[in-house]
Amino acid sequence: MQDVQDLVNNVKETNQTIVDELIPNVLSIGEIHKVLQNLLREKVSIRDLAVILETLGDVAPKNKNTDILTEYIRNALAAQICEGYKDDNNIISVITVDPNLENLLEGSMEETESGIRLTLSPTDAGRIVEATGVQNETLKKQGDLPIILCSPTIRGQIKRLIEGNYPDIIVLSYNEIVPGIEIRSLGMISITK
């Protein structure tokens, strides 16, 4: 937490208003720490801390859920995120998620004090992980980076669901794709027969 405080102090030197409006009246250093951990866990750079803090300042007064705050920050850093995954032709090759599966996941989301969680049956959760594994293997055989593209509502939950089995799979939301980036779908995760 001291490292986060030091980073915030560095931003404060050039953007004092952003920091003063955010800390401690809207969010604590601990809450900012959780959001930064969420970003770093998925290999999203936090170098542009001023944009991160500004986004938190805009969103946190309405919602302090760190999972939701993380998604808003990812949207604000969309250009940076795309830059890391596009090829030389500005194409990102992805696996999409069956709309029926997206609906199932959205319907099974529950907001708790500790964040958002899925209330899927163990059978459905297992089938989703298995279907993801099939697509992952296909992409690896083709030499493609495994990236799932889905709605922003379920992005974080899909990542949490599969990361125990497939920690290297990147999960992006539609909101993170910036203009000028073309999407190429290489497969679809589905649990319907």
PyRosetta script that sets phi, psi and omega in degrees:
from pyrosetta import init, pose_from_sequence

init()
pose = pose_from_sequence("MQDVQDLVNNVKETNQTIVDELIPNVLSIGEIHKVLQNLLREKVSIRDLAVILETLGDVAPKNKNTDILTEYIRNALAAQICEGYKDDNNIISVITVDPNLENLLEGSMEETESGIRLTLSPTDAGRIVEATGVQNETLKKQGDLPIILCSPTIRGQIKRLIEGNYPDIIVLSYNEIVPGIEIRSLGMISITK")
pose.set_psi(1, -30.2)
pose.set_omega(1, 178.6)
pose.set_phi(2, -65.3)
pose.set_psi(2, -36.6)
pose.set_omega(2, 177.5)
pose.set_phi(3, -61.6)
pose.set_psi(3, -41.1)
pose.set_omega(3, 178.5)
pose.set_phi(4, -64.0)
pose.set_psi(4, -43.3)
pose.set_omega(4, 178.0)
pose.set_phi(5, -59.8)
pose.set_psi(5, -41.3)
pose.set_omega(5, 178.2)
pose.set_phi(6, -63.4)
pose.set_psi(6, -42.5)
pose.set_omega(6, 178.3)
pose.set_phi(7, -62.5)
pose.set_psi(7, -43.8)
pose.set_omega(7, 179.3)
pose.set_phi(8, -63.2)
pose.set_psi(8, -40.3)
pose.set_omega(8, 178.0)
pose.set_phi(9, -61.9)
pose.set_psi(9, -36.6)
pose.set_omega(9, 177.1)
pose.set_phi(10, -64.1)
pose.set_psi(10, -41.7)
pose.set_omega(10, 178.6)
pose.set_phi(11, -66.7)
pose.set_psi(11, -36.6)
pose.set_omega(11, -177.0)
pose.set_phi(12, -60.6)
pose.set_psi(12, -28.9)
pose.set_omega(12, 179.4)
pose.set_phi(13, -61.6)
pose.set_psi(13, -33.5)
pose.set_omega(13, -178.1)
pose.set_phi(14, -110.9)
pose.set_psi(14, -19.0)
pose.set_omega(14, -177.0)
pose.set_phi(15, -135.6)
pose.set_psi(15, 58.7)
pose.set_omega(15, -174.1)
pose.set_phi(16, -59.7)
pose.set_psi(16, -39.6)
pose.set_omega(16, -176.9)
pose.set_phi(17, -60.9)
pose.set_psi(17, -44.4)
pose.set_omega(17, 179.7)
pose.set_phi(18, -57.4)
pose.set_psi(18, -48.5)
pose.set_omega(18, -176.7)
pose.set_phi(19, -67.2)
pose.set_psi(19, -45.4)
pose.set_omega(19, -177.6)
pose.set_phi(20, -63.3)
pose.set_psi(20, -35.4)
pose.set_omega(20, 179.1)
pose.set_phi(21, -73.4)
pose.set_psi(21, -26.1)
pose.set_omega(21, -174.5)
pose.set_phi(22, -91.4)
pose.set_psi(22, -47.0)
pose.set_omega(22, -171.9)
pose.set_phi(23, -112.1)
pose.set_psi(23, 133.2)
pose.set_omega(23, -3.4)
pose.set_phi(24, -97.3)
pose.set_psi(24, 4.6)
pose.set_omega(24, -173.5)
pose.set_phi(25, -67.9)
pose.set_psi(25, -34.2)
pose.set_omega(25, -177.5)
pose.set_phi(26, -102.2)
pose.set_psi(26, -50.5)
pose.set_omega(26, 179.9)
pose.set_phi(27, -132.7)
pose.set_psi(27, 151.5)
pose.set_omega(27, 174.5)
pose.set_phi(28, -90.1)
pose.set_psi(28, 165.8)
pose.set_omega(28, 175.0)
pose.set_phi(29, -59.8)
pose.set_psi(29, -36.5)
pose.set_omega(29, 178.7)
pose.set_phi(30, -60.9)
pose.set_psi(30, -41.7)
pose.set_omega(30, 179.2)
pose.set_phi(31, -68.5)
pose.set_psi(31, -39.8)
pose.set_omega(31, 176.4)
pose.set_phi(32, -63.8)
pose.set_psi(32, -39.9)
pose.set_omega(32, 177.6)
pose.set_phi(33, -57.1)
pose.set_psi(33, -44.6)
pose.set_omega(33, 179.4)
pose.set_phi(34, -62.1)
pose.set_psi(34, -42.1)
pose.set_omega(34, 179.7)
pose.set_phi(35, -64.8)
pose.set_psi(35, -44.5)
pose.set_omega(35, 178.9)
pose.set_phi(36, -63.4)
pose.set_psi(36, -37.9)
pose.set_omega(36, 176.1)
pose.set_phi(37, -61.8)
pose.set_psi(37, -42.9)
pose.set_omega(37, 178.0)
pose.set_phi(38, -57.7)
pose.set_psi(38, -44.6)
pose.set_omega(38, -179.4)
pose.set_phi(39, -65.0)
pose.set_psi(39, -48.8)
pose.set_omega(39, -177.0)
pose.set_phi(40, -65.6)
pose.set_psi(40, -34.3)
pose.set_omega(40, 178.6)
pose.set_phi(41, -58.9)
pose.set_psi(41, -31.1)
pose.set_omega(41, 179.1)
pose.set_phi(42, -102.3)
pose.set_psi(42, 19.7)
pose.set_omega(42, 174.6)
pose.set_phi(43, 61.8)
pose.set_psi(43, 33.8)
pose.set_omega(43, 174.3)
pose.set_phi(44, -94.4)
pose.set_psi(44, 123.8)
pose.set_omega(44, -178.5)
pose.set_phi(45, -64.6)
pose.set_psi(45, 140.7)
pose.set_omega(45, 177.1)
pose.set_phi(46, -108.9)
pose.set_psi(46, 20.6)
pose.set_omega(46, -179.7)
pose.set_phi(47, -58.4)
pose.set_psi(47, -37.5)
pose.set_omega(47, -178.2)
pose.set_phi(48, -88.5)
pose.set_psi(48, 62.9)
pose.set_omega(48, -175.0)
pose.set_phi(49, -63.8)
pose.set_psi(49, -28.7)
pose.set_omega(49, 178.4)
pose.set_phi(50, -62.4)
pose.set_psi(50, -43.6)
pose.set_omega(50, 177.9)
pose.set_phi(51, -65.3)
pose.set_psi(51, -40.2)
pose.set_omega(51, 179.4)
pose.set_phi(52, -61.2)
pose.set_psi(52, -48.4)
pose.set_omega(52, -178.6)
pose.set_phi(53, -66.9)
pose.set_psi(53, -37.0)
pose.set_omega(53, 177.8)
pose.set_phi(54, -64.0)
pose.set_psi(54, -42.5)
pose.set_omega(54, 177.9)
pose.set_phi(55, -64.0)
pose.set_psi(55, -42.9)
pose.set_omega(55, 176.8)
pose.set_phi(56, -60.3)
pose.set_psi(56, -39.8)
pose.set_omega(56, 178.9)
pose.set_phi(57, -63.2)
pose.set_psi(57, -32.3)
pose.set_omega(57, 179.3)
pose.set_phi(58, -77.5)
pose.set_psi(58, -38.8)
pose.set_omega(58, -170.5)
pose.set_phi(59, -96.0)
pose.set_psi(59, -39.6)
pose.set_omega(59, -172.8)
pose.set_phi(60, -59.1)
pose.set_psi(60, -30.8)
pose.set_omega(60, 177.1)
pose.set_phi(61, -62.1)
pose.set_psi(61, -23.6)
pose.set_omega(61, -179.2)
pose.set_phi(62, -95.4)
pose.set_psi(62, -27.7)
pose.set_omega(62, -176.4)
pose.set_phi(63, -155.8)
pose.set_psi(63, 123.4)
pose.set_omega(63, -178.0)
pose.set_phi(64, -102.5)
pose.set_psi(64, 6.7)
pose.set_omega(64, 178.6)
pose.set_phi(65, -65.8)
pose.set_psi(65, 119.1)
pose.set_omega(65, -173.9)
pose.set_phi(66, -65.2)
pose.set_psi(66, -28.0)
pose.set_omega(66, 176.4)
pose.set_phi(67, -66.1)
pose.set_psi(67, -44.8)
pose.set_omega(67, 179.8)
pose.set_phi(68, -68.2)
pose.set_psi(68, -41.1)
pose.set_omega(68, 177.5)
pose.set_phi(69, -60.0)
pose.set_psi(69, -40.5)
pose.set_omega(69, 179.0)
pose.set_phi(70, -60.2)
pose.set_psi(70, -42.4)
pose.set_omega(70, -179.7)
pose.set_phi(71, -64.6)
pose.set_psi(71, -39.9)
pose.set_omega(71, 177.2)
pose.set_phi(72, -63.4)
pose.set_psi(72, -39.1)
pose.set_omega(72, 179.4)
pose.set_phi(73, -67.8)
pose.set_psi(73, -42.0)
pose.set_omega(73, 176.9)
pose.set_phi(74, -56.5)
pose.set_psi(74, -40.6)
pose.set_omega(74, 177.5)
pose.set_phi(75, -62.3)
pose.set_psi(75, -41.6)
pose.set_omega(75, 179.9)
pose.set_phi(76, -66.6)
pose.set_psi(76, -26.9)
pose.set_omega(76, -179.5)
pose.set_phi(77, -100.6)
pose.set_psi(77, 19.7)
pose.set_omega(77, -173.7)
pose.set_phi(78, -55.3)
pose.set_psi(78, -43.7)
pose.set_omega(78, -178.5)
pose.set_phi(79, -61.2)
pose.set_psi(79, -43.1)
pose.set_omega(79, 179.1)
pose.set_phi(80, -64.5)
pose.set_psi(80, -41.5)
pose.set_omega(80, -179.8)
pose.set_phi(81, -65.2)
pose.set_psi(81, -46.5)
pose.set_omega(81, 179.0)
pose.set_phi(82, -60.2)
pose.set_psi(82, -39.8)
pose.set_omega(82, -178.9)
pose.set_phi(83, -55.0)
pose.set_psi(83, -35.0)
pose.set_omega(83, -178.1)
pose.set_phi(84, -75.1)
pose.set_psi(84, -16.9)
pose.set_omega(84, -173.5)
pose.set_phi(85, -120.4)
pose.set_psi(85, -9.1)
pose.set_omega(85, -178.3)
pose.set_phi(86, -79.7)
pose.set_psi(86, 153.9)
pose.set_omega(86, 175.7)
pose.set_phi(87, -91.6)
pose.set_psi(87, -172.6)
pose.set_omega(87, -177.2)
pose.set_phi(88, -64.2)
pose.set_psi(88, -19.3)
pose.set_omega(88, 179.5)
pose.set_phi(89, -99.4)
pose.set_psi(89, 15.7)
pose.set_omega(89, -178.3)
pose.set_phi(90, 61.2)
pose.set_psi(90, 36.4)
pose.set_omega(90, 178.9)
pose.set_phi(91, -113.0)
pose.set_psi(91, 136.3)
pose.set_omega(91, 171.1)
pose.set_phi(92, -114.7)
pose.set_psi(92, 120.1)
pose.set_omega(92, 178.1)
pose.set_phi(93, -88.7)
pose.set_psi(93, 131.6)
pose.set_omega(93, -172.4)
pose.set_phi(94, -137.7)
pose.set_psi(94, 166.1)
pose.set_omega(94, 165.6)
pose.set_phi(95, -104.7)
pose.set_psi(95, 132.4)
pose.set_omega(95, 177.4)
pose.set_phi(96, -96.4)
pose.set_psi(96, 174.1)
pose.set_omega(96, 179.5)
pose.set_phi(97, -116.0)
pose.set_psi(97, 130.0)
pose.set_omega(97, 178.3)
pose.set_phi(98, -52.2)
pose.set_psi(98, 130.2)
pose.set_omega(98, 179.7)
pose.set_phi(99, -53.4)
pose.set_psi(99, -35.2)
pose.set_omega(99, 177.5)
pose.set_phi(100, -64.9)
pose.set_psi(100, -38.4)
pose.set_omega(100, 177.4)
pose.set_phi(101, -68.4)
pose.set_psi(101, -40.4)
pose.set_omega(101, 176.5)
pose.set_phi(102, -58.9)
pose.set_psi(102, -42.9)
pose.set_omega(102, 178.5)
pose.set_phi(103, -62.7)
pose.set_psi(103, -41.4)
pose.set_omega(103, 178.4)
pose.set_phi(104, -61.2)
pose.set_psi(104, -45.3)
pose.set_omega(104, -179.2)
pose.set_phi(105, -65.8)
pose.set_psi(105, -44.3)
pose.set_omega(105, 178.8)
pose.set_phi(106, -60.6)
pose.set_psi(106, -39.5)
pose.set_omega(106, -179.9)
pose.set_phi(107, -71.2)
pose.set_psi(107, -17.8)
pose.set_omega(107, -178.0)
pose.set_phi(108, -103.2)
pose.set_psi(108, 10.8)
pose.set_omega(108, 179.2)
pose.set_phi(109, -86.5)
pose.set_psi(109, 137.9)
pose.set_omega(109, -179.7)
pose.set_phi(110, -135.3)
pose.set_psi(110, 129.4)
pose.set_omega(110, 178.8)
pose.set_phi(111, -89.6)
pose.set_psi(111, 126.3)
pose.set_omega(111, 178.4)
pose.set_phi(112, -120.5)
pose.set_psi(112, 176.4)
pose.set_omega(112, 178.4)
pose.set_phi(113, -62.0)
pose.set_psi(113, -32.2)
pose.set_omega(113, -178.2)
pose.set_phi(114, -89.4)
pose.set_psi(114, 2.3)
pose.set_omega(114, 178.8)
pose.set_phi(115, 131.1)
pose.set_psi(115, -165.4)
pose.set_omega(115, -179.3)
pose.set_phi(116, -95.0)
pose.set_psi(116, 139.6)
pose.set_omega(116, 177.4)
pose.set_phi(117, -137.6)
pose.set_psi(117, 157.3)
pose.set_omega(117, 177.8)
pose.set_phi(118, -92.6)
pose.set_psi(118, 140.8)
pose.set_omega(118, 176.8)
pose.set_phi(119, -111.1)
pose.set_psi(119, 42.6)
pose.set_omega(119, 179.4)
pose.set_phi(120, -73.9)
pose.set_psi(120, 153.3)
pose.set_omega(120, 172.0)
pose.set_phi(121, -70.4)
pose.set_psi(121, 152.2)
pose.set_omega(121, 177.2)
pose.set_phi(122, -57.0)
pose.set_psi(122, -33.8)
pose.set_omega(122, 179.3)
pose.set_phi(123, -63.9)
pose.set_psi(123, -49.3)
pose.set_omega(123, 179.3)
pose.set_phi(124, -63.6)
pose.set_psi(124, -42.4)
pose.set_omega(124, 179.0)
pose.set_phi(125, -59.7)
pose.set_psi(125, -44.0)
pose.set_omega(125, 178.9)
pose.set_phi(126, -63.8)
pose.set_psi(126, -39.9)
pose.set_omega(126, 179.4)
pose.set_phi(127, -65.9)
pose.set_psi(127, -37.2)
pose.set_omega(127, 178.4)
pose.set_phi(128, -66.2)
pose.set_psi(128, -45.1)
pose.set_omega(128, 179.5)
pose.set_phi(129, -63.1)
pose.set_psi(129, -42.0)
pose.set_omega(129, 179.4)
pose.set_phi(130, -64.0)
pose.set_psi(130, -45.2)
pose.set_omega(130, 179.7)
pose.set_phi(131, -63.8)
pose.set_psi(131, -36.1)
pose.set_omega(131, 177.1)
pose.set_phi(132, -64.9)
pose.set_psi(132, -41.1)
pose.set_omega(132, 179.6)
pose.set_phi(133, -61.2)
pose.set_psi(133, -39.6)
pose.set_omega(133, 178.4)
pose.set_phi(134, -61.5)
pose.set_psi(134, -47.9)
pose.set_omega(134, 179.4)
pose.set_phi(135, -64.7)
pose.set_psi(135, -39.5)
pose.set_omega(135, 179.7)
pose.set_phi(136, -59.9)
pose.set_psi(136, -45.6)
pose.set_omega(136, -179.4)
pose.set_phi(137, -62.7)
pose.set_psi(137, -41.5)
pose.set_omega(137, 179.2)
pose.set_phi(138, -60.0)
pose.set_psi(138, -45.9)
pose.set_omega(138, -179.6)
pose.set_phi(139, -64.7)
pose.set_psi(139, -42.0)
pose.set_omega(139, -179.7)
pose.set_phi(140, -61.4)
pose.set_psi(140, -41.0)
pose.set_omega(140, 178.8)
pose.set_phi(141, -62.3)
pose.set_psi(141, -33.3)
pose.set_omega(141, 179.8)
pose.set_phi(142, -83.1)
pose.set_psi(142, -8.0)
pose.set_omega(142, -178.8)
pose.set_phi(143, 81.6)
pose.set_psi(143, 16.9)
pose.set_omega(143, -179.8)
pose.set_phi(144, -94.6)
pose.set_psi(144, 149.0)
pose.set_omega(144, 175.8)
pose.set_phi(145, -72.1)
pose.set_psi(145, 128.7)
pose.set_omega(145, -179.0)
pose.set_phi(146, -76.2)
pose.set_psi(146, 111.2)
pose.set_omega(146, 178.6)
pose.set_phi(147, -129.6)
pose.set_psi(147, 127.6)
pose.set_omega(147, 175.1)
pose.set_phi(148, -100.3)
pose.set_psi(148, 136.6)
pose.set_omega(148, 176.2)
pose.set_phi(149, -117.3)
pose.set_psi(149, 126.6)
pose.set_omega(149, -176.7)
pose.set_phi(150, -149.2)
pose.set_psi(150, -178.5)
pose.set_omega(150, 179.5)
pose.set_phi(151, -69.3)
pose.set_psi(151, 150.9)
pose.set_omega(151, -179.1)
pose.set_phi(152, -64.0)
pose.set_psi(152, -25.3)
pose.set_omega(152, -178.8)
pose.set_phi(153, -63.2)
pose.set_psi(153, -37.4)
pose.set_omega(153, -174.7)
pose.set_phi(154, -107.4)
pose.set_psi(154, -2.2)
pose.set_omega(154, -174.9)
pose.set_phi(155, -51.5)
pose.set_psi(155, -55.5)
pose.set_omega(155, -176.9)
pose.set_phi(156, -63.2)
pose.set_psi(156, -34.5)
pose.set_omega(156, -178.8)
pose.set_phi(157, -72.3)
pose.set_psi(157, -37.2)
pose.set_omega(157, 175.6)
pose.set_phi(158, -63.2)
pose.set_psi(158, -44.2)
pose.set_omega(158, 179.8)
pose.set_phi(159, -58.1)
pose.set_psi(159, -47.6)
pose.set_omega(159, -179.5)
pose.set_phi(160, -63.1)
pose.set_psi(160, -37.9)
pose.set_omega(160, -177.8)
pose.set_phi(161, -65.6)
pose.set_psi(161, -39.8)
pose.set_omega(161, -173.2)
pose.set_phi(162, -99.0)
pose.set_psi(162, -14.4)
pose.set_omega(162, -170.2)
pose.set_phi(163, -65.0)
pose.set_psi(163, -24.9)
pose.set_omega(163, 176.8)
pose.set_phi(164, -64.8)
pose.set_psi(164, -37.6)
pose.set_omega(164, 180.0)
pose.set_phi(165, -92.0)
pose.set_psi(165, -34.4)
pose.set_omega(165, -174.5)
pose.set_phi(166, -134.2)
pose.set_psi(166, 71.7)
pose.set_omega(166, -175.8)
pose.set_phi(167, -65.6)
pose.set_psi(167, -20.5)
pose.set_omega(167, -176.2)
pose.set_phi(168, -87.6)
pose.set_psi(168, -8.4)
pose.set_omega(168, 179.7)
pose.set_phi(169, -73.7)
pose.set_psi(169, 129.7)
pose.set_omega(169, 177.8)
pose.set_phi(170, -89.8)
pose.set_psi(170, 138.5)
pose.set_omega(170, 178.0)
pose.set_phi(171, -121.9)
pose.set_psi(171, 117.0)
pose.set_omega(171, 179.6)
pose.set_phi(172, -112.6)
pose.set_psi(172, 155.9)
pose.set_omega(172, 174.4)
pose.set_phi(173, -107.1)
pose.set_psi(173, 161.5)
pose.set_omega(173, 177.5)
pose.set_phi(174, -57.1)
pose.set_psi(174, -33.5)
pose.set_omega(174, -179.2)
pose.set_phi(175, -67.8)
pose.set_psi(175, -16.1)
pose.set_omega(175, -179.2)
pose.set_phi(176, -91.4)
pose.set_psi(176, -0.4)
pose.set_omega(176, 179.2)
pose.set_phi(177, -95.0)
pose.set_psi(177, 116.9)
pose.set_omega(177, -175.5)
pose.set_phi(178, -90.8)
pose.set_psi(178, 158.9)
pose.set_omega(178, 176.5)
pose.set_phi(179, -55.8)
pose.set_psi(179, 143.0)
pose.set_omega(179, -179.2)
pose.set_phi(180, 95.8)
pose.set_psi(180, -9.1)
pose.set_omega(180, 177.4)
pose.set_phi(181, -101.7)
pose.set_psi(181, 129.4)
pose.set_omega(181, 177.8)
pose.set_phi(182, -99.3)
pose.set_psi(182, 140.7)
pose.set_omega(182, 179.1)
pose.set_phi(183, -104.1)
pose.set_psi(183, 132.8)
pose.set_omega(183, 175.1)
pose.set_phi(184, -119.1)
pose.set_psi(184, 116.2)
pose.set_omega(184, -179.7)
pose.set_phi(185, -85.2)
pose.set_psi(185, 126.3)
pose.set_omega(185, -178.9)
pose.set_phi(186, -107.0)
pose.set_psi(186, -1.9)
pose.set_omega(186, -178.9)
pose.set_phi(187, 171.8)
pose.set_psi(187, 178.4)
pose.set_omega(187, -179.2)
pose.set_phi(188, -143.1)
pose.set_psi(188, 137.5)
pose.set_omega(188, 174.2)
pose.set_phi(189, -87.7)
pose.set_psi(189, 124.1)
pose.set_omega(189, -179.2)
pose.set_phi(190, -145.5)
pose.set_psi(190, 145.9)
pose.set_omega(190, 176.0)
pose.set_phi(191, -115.4)
pose.set_psi(191, 8.5)
pose.set_omega(191, 176.3)
pose.set_phi(192, -91.7)
pose.set_psi(192, 144.0)
pose.set_omega(192, -178.4)
pose.set_phi(193, -89.4)
pose.dump_pdb("model.pdb")
